[in-house]
Amino acid sequence: MIPQSFIQDLLARVDIVDVVGRYVRLKKAGANYLGLCPFHTEKSPSFTVSPTKQFYHCFGCGAHGSAIGFLMEHAGLGYVDAVTDLARSLGLEVPREPGTVGRAGPDPRTPGLLDLLARAAQFYRRRLKDTPRAIDYLKGRGLTGEIAARFGIGYAPDQWRGLEAAVPDYEAPALVEAGLVIESEGDDGRKRRYDRFRDRIMFPIRNPRGQVIGFGGRVLDRGEPKYLNSPETPVFSKGRELYGLFEARDGIRRENCVLVVEGYMDVVMLARHGVGNAVATLGTSTTPDHVRKLLRLADRVVFAFDGDAAGRKAAWRALEASLPQAADARRIDFLFLPPEHDPDSFVRAHGAEGFREALAGAMPLSELLVTELSERVGLETPEGRARLLAEAAPLLQALAAPALKLQLVHRVAELARLGVDEVERYFASQAAQHAARAGQAGRPGAGSHGGPVGGADGQGGSRSGDAGPWQGNAGPWQDEAGLPGEGRSWSGEGRSWGGEGRSWSGRGRPGFRDRPVPRPPVARPDLEARLRLLVALHPGLASTVERGEWLSAGLIEWVDRVAVLPPGSTAGNVVESLREADPESVRAFERALASDAAALADLTAAEAAAELSAAVAQLRDRHVRRQIDELAKAGIRTDEDRERYQALMAMRARS
């Protein structure tokens, strides 16, 4: 793990204007800098960079972050790589805390493996030029020399130890670690080595920096397997990487859309015909990591599959992986090609314009979800409609786009011939029953449950399990008072409703209850979100926030974390100090920023302090009013009740 002290020192030394200025033409505009947003297409600049806050924000698409965040989003780098790049630009070496080698920092084997893979890629490219049979195959598929060079396509010779010509030290252990060579033991007990890729067209797979991290190899004639990928290595993971992403970066940025296909040749042929924003999964199903990475780069993701049963099945797996990553400001669509076509053959038959016309008619995620469920269950009988509800429940719980979720609840209610409130109650009861069965409905902390699901800010705690991210952020479920719940954000990694529950990770004593104990929410999430935003943009105000029971535990924790940052810290320092330690707080801050971008205007310290004080006062007043109402409803029966009521009325009079 990279020490937080180094991150804060790095951000103190770097100027975000210089970092962003390498990629975006910026002009001075008052206290800030202005330019065309690199994350979406626009004609009038709406992308601002604040040197005082060390933060960037686009008022057009909502992109925002620190210098580290900019490198992650713009170059598609991981957190460690972004920190390393930024440190290298200042001539600094990234330290690692003791005992964390191999867990968070760069693997010490990486440079050597990348060098071997680069040498192998160069060797394969050279051999392609010397192999007419391979060249004829590629020409027969419609490839040109220019497109083959752009993607670095090569040829692995039909030799057992062909790579020995490129790597004389063929017995080096790193060749096996890089996935280039297979080592096996013969009948005589002696170990033998041979090339993993033989007589195959080679497609190098690159990371966001353009470095080769693995290969995909296609048989030249007949043979099995048709495609062979590099194994998992210290520098390559099929579940996280996408073929063609490095080559497609400019096309994705230009179109603000990324097209996901299944094959290497699909990507190459689409690029050959002018569709330069396509990537491919590497012989594996789409994963949440894939979707998360793609939604960082574009506002629209389109999955293109064959129209047969296998294509529909692959699309459904992609849909399940997409639900936890979805956002109301993003689009996820599905394109089903005619059964006789794949993207390669379709673009050859109809050209780029024909393919783009097909893309325009792609099916939205919501339509695929409803259509697939309806066809699967049959809506003619009560049993079929009951099954619709049962199968829709975990999917909608996993959906992270609150406005879309609300609309889908209405659509499911219509198909089930029930009222929306009935469907909401059913979904809520299913969530509560599942939590009870798993024994994970422990007593929540200060954020509390206002109901079994829903909520807008998730202050109470989270349950991780195979049931997938159960996020009710701004969803349709509400507590008994009819107000959005504060502590009901659930998270997990799986896609199915049933599965192993793991541990309750919220504040409060773990334990079992037949049903969650409802408590009134602490405050409206929009006001707490505004307060988070003010504290993050003006960290010096954190120590002035008046703590009390009118603030949720999550907000107090956020303020306390910011308060201990060094004097002079900026919004960039705040985000990066919490990114690893408390990612949910960062997500809450980002939600606040997206909904209240005007707060980035140049408030003076005095104006920000006044606004923060007013926000705290409103939170306190709402809390007091709620306490008074509850006490009045319950009845003032004892002297203690009477004293409490008088104290609350006095607080209300002072507010």
N, C-alpha and C positions, 0 to 999 in steps of 0.2 A: 504494500500500500504506500502511496506517495504521501509523505507527511503534510498535514494541512498547513503547517507553518511555511513550508516551501511554496505551496499554492498561493498563499496570501502574499508572500514576498515576491513571487513571480508576477502576480497581478499588480502589485505596487510598482514594479519596475517597468512594466510594459504599458504602452499607450494604445488603447483600442483603436484610435484614429489611424495609427500607423498600420495596425494589423488589418483592419478592414480596407484601408486605402490601397493595399497591395492588389485587391481584387475589384474594388468599386471606386469609380471616380467621384470624389467628394468635394463639395463646395461649402465654404463657411456660410452659415445662416444664423446670425445672432450668436448665441453661446454654443450652439451645436453645429454639426455638419450634416449636409443633406446630399442624397444621391439616389440613383435608380436602384430599386431593390434587386439584389441578385437572386432572390428566392421566388420571384414571380415576374411576369411580363407587365411592364407599365410604361406609359409615355411621360407622365408627370412624376417627378421624384416624391416619394412618400417615406423613404428610408432615412431615418435619423440616427446619428451617432453622437452620444453625449460624452465629451471628455471629462466633465466633472463627475458624472455618475459611472463612467467607464462601462457604458451599456449601449446596445443598439436596439432599435425598435422600428418596425415597419408598420405604418398606420394603414397600409393597404391590405397586407396578408396576415399581420399579427406576429411575424417572426421577431424574435427578441432574444437577448442573452448577453453574456460576457464575451471577452476575447476568446476564451477557451470554447465557449458555446458556439461562437461564430465558426471557428475551424471545424468543430464537430459537424455542424449543419452544412456548411458550404463545401467542405472537402469530403464529407462522409466519414471522418475519422472517429475512432473510439476515443474515450476519455483520456486514457493513458497516452495514446498516440498524439492527441491534440496538445496535451501538456508537454510532451517531449518535443514536438515541433516548435512550440512557443519558447521553450527553454533554450533550444538549440539556436534560435534566432538571436538570443541574448548571450550566447556563449556559455550557457549554464548546463551543468550535468544534473539530471534528475536523480535525487536520492531515493532510497527506499527504506522503510522502517524495518528493523531487525525481525526476522522470523516470517517475512512475507514473500520470500523468493518464490516465484512460480505462481503466486496467487493473484497479485494485482499488477506487479511491475512487468517490464518487458522480459521475455525469456532470454537468458544469455546465449542460447543456441541460435536465436533468430537470424543474426547477420550472416552466419555461416550457411544456414539453410537457404536463405534468400539468394546468396551468391551461387550456390549449387543449382538452384532452380533457374536462375538467369542464364547460367552457362548451358543448362539443358535446353532451354527455350531457343537459345542461339544455335545450338547444334541441330535441333529439329528443323529450324528455318533453313539452315544451309542444306540439309539433306533433302528438303522438299525441292529445292532448285535442281538437284541432281537426280530426281526420280520422275521421269516422264509419266509413268503410270499414275502417280499421285496427282501430278499436274493435270493430266487428262480427266481424272475423276472430278476434280474441283471445277474445271471448265465445264464438264458435263452437267454439273449442278448449277451452273450459271454464275460462278464466282469470277471476279476479275483479279488480276495481279494486285491492283490498288487496294481492294477490299481485303485480300488475304494479308497484305503487308500491314494494313491498319490494325487488324486483329492479331497479328503475329502468328498466323497459322503455319504449322510445320508438318513434318512427317517423321515418325519413328521407324527406322529401318527394321526389316524382318531379320534381326540378329539377336542372339541371346545376350551378348555383351556389347551392344552397339555404343552405349554411352561411355565405354572405356576410352573411346577416341576423344571425348570431351573432358573426361575426368580420369586422368591416368591412375590416380589412387583409388581404384575401383573397390578396394576392400575397406575404405573409410566408413565408419559407422554412420556418419551423417547422411550418406546416400540412402540408407534404409530409413532413417528418421525423416528425410525429405519425401519419402514415398516414391522415389525413382527406381529403387532396386528392391527385389524380393530375395530374402535369404531363407533357404530351406535346408533340411537335413536329409541326406541320402541314406540308402539302405546300409551303407558302410559306416554310418555315423558321422561322416564328414559334412561340413556345411558348404553349401554351394550358393552362388549368387547369379542372378540374371535380371535383365531389364524388365520392369513391370509393363512397359508399353512397347509393343512390337508390331510392325506392319499396320500402323494406325495413323490416320490424320489427327494431328495434335492441335488442340485449342487451349492456349494458355489462359489461366484464370488469374486476374490481377486484383490487388487490393486498391483502396482509394488513392494510394500514391503512385499507382502504375507498376508496382513491383509484382513479379510473377510469384504466386503462392501455391499453385497447383496446376493440374492439367486435366482435361477431358480428352479421351482418345476414341475415335470412331474407326471401326474396322473398315478396311478399304474394299474388301469384297464381302463374301459371306463368312459368317463366323459368330461366335458367341463369347462374351456378351457383345452386343452391338456397340454399346458405349461403355467405356471403363473410366472411372474417375480416380483421382488421387485419393489415398486413404486419409483419415484424420491425422493431422500432424500438429506440431507446436505452432505452425503458421497458417493452418488451413482447417476450416470446419465447414462441412457442407450445409449444416443447418443455419449458418449465418451469412455465407457468401452467396453472391449472385454473379453469374457469368455475364460479361459485357457491361457491367455497371461503370467501370472506368471509362470505357469507350463511349458510353451513352450520356455522360454527364452534361455535355453541352446541349444535346438534343432534349434531355429531360428538362433542363432549365428553360430552354426556348419554348417548349410546348407546355410547361408546367404540368406534365403528365408523364407517367411511366407505364410502359406496357410490359406485362409479365407473361412469358411464353414458356414452353416446356423444353425446347431443344436448342443446342448450340447453333445448329444450322438455321433454325428459325431466326435467331438474333442476327446472324451474319447476312442472311438473304434479305431481311427487312431493311437493314442498313444499306445493303447493295441497291435497293430500290428507293431509298430516300426516307425510310422510316427509321430515324436514328435514335429513338428513345426506348428501345426494347432491351430487356434483360431476361435471363432464364434461371430457373432453379436448377440445382445440380443433381438431377436424378433423384430428388427427394421431394416430399410434400412441402408445400409452403408452410413456413413456421412463423410464429409471432415476431421473432427477430427479423425475418425478412420484411414483414409488413411495417414494423417499426422503422426500419432503415429507409424504406421507400417513402413513407409518409413524411420523413424529414426532408426529402428532396423535391416533392411535388404535392400539389393539392389534389391530384387525381391519380388513382392507381386503377389500371384495367387489367384483369386477368383474362388471357385468351386461351381457350381450350377447344379441343375437338368436340363436335356435337354428339358423340356417341356416349354410351353408358360410362365408359372409363373417364371421359372428359367431364361428365356431370359429377362423377364421384370426386374427381380431383378438384373441381370447382367448389364442392361442398366443404372439403377439407380446407381450402383456401378461405372460404367464408368463415369457418369456425376460428381459424387463426387470426382473421381480421377483426372480429367483433371486439376484443379487448383493446384494440388499437384505434378503433374508429373515432372520428370526431365530427361534430356538426359542420365544421368549416372545411371538411375534406370529403372527397367522393371516392367510393370504391365500387367499381363496376365489373361486370362479367360479360365477355364476348364469346358466344358459341358459334363456331364456324360450321359450314355445311359438313356432313359426314365424310364427304369425299375429299375434304381439304384439311391441311394444317396451315399455320401461318406462312411457311415457306412456299407451298404450292399456291396458296390463295394470292399472295402478293405477286407471284410470277404470272398468274392468270389475269388478275384484275388491276395490277399496278398499285402505286402508293395511294392515288386518289380513291380507288375502289376500297382499299383497306381502311382509309380514314373515314369513308362513308359508313363502313361497317362499324367502326369504333363509335361513331356518333350515335348508333342505335344500340349500343351495349346496354345490358340489363343492370339496373342499380342493385346494390346489395339487398335493399329492402324487398324488392320485387322477387329476387331469387329466393330469399328466405321464405316469404309467404307462399310463393308458387310451389316450391319444393315440398314444404310441409303439407300444403293442401292436397297435392297429388299423392303424397305418401299415405295420408291418413284416411282420405275419403270423408267428405263433409255431409254426406246424405243422411247419416245416422247420428244419434246422440253419442254413441260410442266413438265414432270417428271424430266428432267435435271435441269430445273429452280428451282424446289422444292428442289432438291439436294443441290444447292447452298444456298438456303434460310435456309435450316436446318443445313447445315454444318457451316455456318458463326458463329453463337454464340458458337458452340462447339470448333471451332478452336481458337476463341478469348479467350475462357476460358483456353485453353491448355497452360501450363506454360513451356513446353519443347521446346525451340526455334528450334533446329535442327529437331526434329520430326515434329513440326508444318510446317516447310518449305517443308518437304517431303510429308506431307499430302496435302498441297496446290497443289503440282504438281500432286498428285494422283487424287484429286477432279477435277482439270482442265482436266486431261485426260478423266475421266468419263463424264464430262460435254461437252466434245468435244470443248473446248475453250483453248486459250493460257493462260499460267500462268499469264502474265501481265494483261489479261482481268479479270481473277478471283481475282487477288489482288486488282484491281481497284474496282471491285464489293464489295468485303469485306470492303474495305476502305470507300466506299460510304455508305454502310449499317451502319457502325459504326458512321459516321458523321451524318447521318439522325437520328439515334436513339438518339445521344447526343443532336441534335437540338430539336427533339420532346420533349425530357425530360427537355429542357430549361437549360441544364447544360454545354453548350459549352462556359463557361466563359472565359474571357481573361486570358491566361496562364501567369505564372510568368516567371522568368528568364530562367527556363528550356525550356519553349516554346514547341509548337507543330510544328513538321516539317511536319505533316500530321495527319490524324485522328486516326490512329492506328500505332502500331509498336514502334520502339525506343529500345534502349538498356539499358538505365539506369534510365529512368523515373524521370527526375529532375523537371519537370514542376509542377506536381500535380496529384491528383488522384480523381476519381469520384467513390463513393461507391453507389451501387444499386443492385437490384436483378438480374442484367444481368451477374453477375459472374465476376471473375477476368479477366478483359480484358487486359491481359499482352502481349505486343508485343516484349518482350525482345529478342533482336537479331533476330526478326522475319523478314519476307520477305518484309514488307511494308517500304518504304523509302520516304524521303521528296523530294521536287521538284528538289533539287540539286543532287539527287541520293545518298545522304549520310544518314546513320542511324540517325533517330531523337533522340533528347535528352530528351524530356519531355513528352513522350506519354505512360506512364505506367498507366493503369487504373485498379482499383481493386474493387471487390464487393464480396458478399457472395453467390449469387444465382447461378442457373444453366441454367436459360432460358434467351432468348434474350430480351423479353419484360418484363417490371416490373417497379416498382416505382423507380425513381431516388431519391437519397437523396441529399446530399450536396456536392458542390465542395470544396475539402479540400486542394487544392494546393495554391501556392502563386499567387497573382493577384486578380483583382477586379472581383467578381462574376457578371455574366450578361449573356445576350443572344446574340449570333451572328448566322447568317444564316450558316456560315461555320467557322471552326477554322482558325485563321490567321497564315499562314505559316511564320516561321522565320528560318533562318539558324541555324544549331546546333552550340553549343559553342565549342565542341571539340570531338575528337574521344573517344568513351567510354573506349577503352582499356587503353588509356593513363591516363584518369581521374581515372580509376579503380586502375591503378598502383600507382598513387599518394595517393589515399585512403589507399592503403595497406601500403605504406611507413609510412604514418602518424600514422596509427594504431599500426604498429610494433615498431615505434620509436616516442612515443607521445611527447617527448620533442621537436621534430622538428616542431610541429604544429604552434608555435608562429613565426617561421621563414618564413612561406609560404607567398609569395608576392600576396596579394589579388588584384583583378582587374576584368574587364569585360570579360577577357579571361577564367575565371573560372565560372562554372555553379553555380547557387544559392545553389543547393543541396550540391555541394562539399564545398563551402564556409561555409555553415552551419555545415557540418561534421567537418571541420578543427576547426571552432570556438568552437564546443562542446568539442573536444579533448583538445584544448588549455587551457581550464579552469580546467582541471583535476589537482589534486595535483601533485607536483613534485615527480618524481620517479615512476609514474604510468606505468603499463605494458599493453601489448595488451589485457590481460584478463580484466583489469580495463576498457579499452575502450569499449569492447564488452558489458560488463554487465552494464555500465553506459548508453548505448543506447538501450539495449534490450527492455525495456518497453517504454521509452520516444520516441524513433524513430526506430521502428523495421525495417522500409524499409532501413534505413542506414545500419543496421546490415546485412540485406540480400544483399545489394550492396557490402559490405565488403566481405561477404562469397563468392559471385560470383567472386570477384577479386581474392580471395585466391585460389579458385578452378582452376582458369585459369592461375595463376601465382605462383604456389607453390614454385618455386625456390627462391622466395623472402624470404622464411624462412631460407635460408642459413645465416650463421653468418656474416652479414654485420656489419662492425664497424660503430660507430656513424658518423665518417667522410665520409665513403663510402656512407652511407644512405643519409647524407646531400647533398653530391655531386649529387647523383642520383635524389634526390627530386628537387634540383635547376635546373638540366637539364630538368626534366619533366615539371616544370613550364615554363621554357624558351621555350620549344617546343609548349606548349599550347598557350603562348603569341604570338609566331611567326605565328602559324596557324591562330589565330584570326586576327592578323594584315594583313596577306596576304588575308584573306577572305574579310576584310573591304576594302582593296585596290581594289580587283577585283569588288566588288559591286559598289564602287564609280566610277570606270572606266566604267563599263557597263551603269550606270545611266547617266553618262556624268557630266563633271565638268563645271557647268554653272555660279556659283557665286564665289565671293571672299572667302566666308566661305567654299565652297567646295574645293577651291584651297588650303586654309590654312590647311584644314583637310587632304588633300591628301599629302601635304608636311610633315605634322607632322607624318603621318603614314609611309611615306618613310623613315623618320629619325629614327623612332622606328625600322623599319625593318633593317636598316643599323647597328644599335647598337646591334641587336640580333644575 
